[in-house]
């Protein structure tokens, strides 16, 4: 027989672990130089800097962050659909 209280404890532990991983990723940064372009992105996929020829480009930074957010939302939606179908 499945113990629902143990399952809740396991889920809580997984959430804590996920939060810990997310905090660690937020602290990491990745910097790429490609020709005259510099991009700085955090480990949680937040673009912090986009520079072209040393000049910051805020519009491009916003556009890239919006594209990343849309792809993350689509992935989360697919995962939610998958978890619902597995629960049935």
C-alpha positions, 0 to 999 in steps of 0.5 A, spaced: 500 500 500 502 506 498 503 511 504 501 518 501 504 522 507 511 519 505 509 521 498 508 528 500 515 528 504 518 525 497 515 531 493 517 536 498 524 534 498 524 534 491 521 541 491 527 543 496 532 540 491 529 543 485 530 550 489 537 549 491 539 547 483 535 553 481 539 558 486 545 555 484 544 556 476 542 563 478 549 564 481 552 562 474 554 566 468 556 564 461 559 569 457 560 568 449 564 572 444 562 571 437 566 576 432 563 583 435 558 580 439 558 579 446 552 575 450 552 574 458 547 569 460 545 567 467 545 559 468 537 560 469 537 562 462 536 570 463 540 574 458 543 580 462 548 583 456 547 583 449 553 588 446 555 589 439 561 592 437 561 594 445 555 598 445 549 595 449 543 593 445 537 593 450 532 591 445 535 585 442 536 583 450 529 584 451 527 580 444 532 574 446 529 574 453 522 574 451 523 568 446 527 564 451 520 565 456 516 563 450 520 557 449 520 555 457 512 556 457 511 551 451 516 546 455 512 547 461 505 546 458 508 540 454 510 537 461 504 539 464 500 535 459 504 529 459 504 529 467 496 529 466 496 523 461 501 519 466 496 520 472 490 518 468 
